[in-house]
């Protein structure tokens, strides 16, 4: 992977993470530190999985 591809992949994961994190915040009732840490961690895991799934489907 060259620098441009790495930057693009990082940006895609960041966008997925932001969308999934916002979705997590919509569905929880109280926002405390533990919920933010868990939500951010799970959203990051989901973002990496979504990026990998998209790459697998597109054949890249």
C-alpha positions as CSV (number, residue, x, y, z in Angstrom):
1,X,0.0,0.0,0.0
2,X,1.3,3.4,-0.9
3,X,0.8,6.6,1.1
4,X,-2.4,7.7,-0.7
5,X,-4.0,4.3,-0.2
6,X,-3.1,4.3,3.5
7,X,-4.6,7.8,3.9
8,X,-7.8,6.8,2.1
9,X,-8.2,3.6,4.2
10,X,-7.6,5.6,7.4
11,X,-10.1,8.2,6.4
12,X,-12.7,5.5,5.6
13,X,-12.2,3.9,9.0
14,X,-12.5,7.3,10.7
15,X,-15.8,8.0,8.9
16,X,-17.2,4.5,9.8
17,X,-16.1,5.0,13.4
18,X,-17.8,8.4,13.6
19,X,-21.1,7.1,12.2
20,X,-21.1,4.0,14.3
21,X,-20.1,6.0,17.4
22,X,-23.0,8.5,16.8
23,X,-25.4,5.6,16.3
24,X,-24.3,4.1,19.6
25,X,-24.9,7.4,21.4
26,X,-28.4,7.6,20.0
27,X,-29.3,4.2,21.4
28,X,-28.0,4.5,25.0
29,X,-30.0,6.2,27.7
30,X,-27.2,7.7,29.9
31,X,-23.8,8.9,28.7
32,X,-21.0,8.3,31.2
33,X,-17.3,7.6,30.9
34,X,-17.7,3.8,30.7
35,X,-20.4,4.1,28.0
36,X,-18.2,6.4,25.9
37,X,-15.1,4.1,26.2
38,X,-17.2,1.0,25.3
39,X,-19.0,2.7,22.5
40,X,-15.8,4.1,21.0
41,X,-14.1,0.7,21.2
42,X,-17.0,-1.2,19.7
43,X,-17.4,1.4,17.0
44,X,-13.8,1.2,16.1
45,X,-14.0,-2.6,15.9
46,X,-17.1,-2.3,13.6
47,X,-15.4,0.3,11.5
48,X,-12.4,-1.9,10.8
49,X,-14.7,-4.8,10.1
50,X,-16.8,-2.7,7.7
51,X,-13.6,-1.5,5.9
52,X,-12.3,-5.1,5.6
53,X,-15.7,-6.4,4.3
54,X,-15.9,-3.6,1.7
55,X,-12.4,-4.5,0.5
56,X,-13.2,-8.2,0.3
57,X,-16.4,-7.5,-1.7
58,X,-14.7,-5.1,-4.1
59,X,-11.7,-7.5,-4.6
60,X,-9.0,-5.0,-3.7
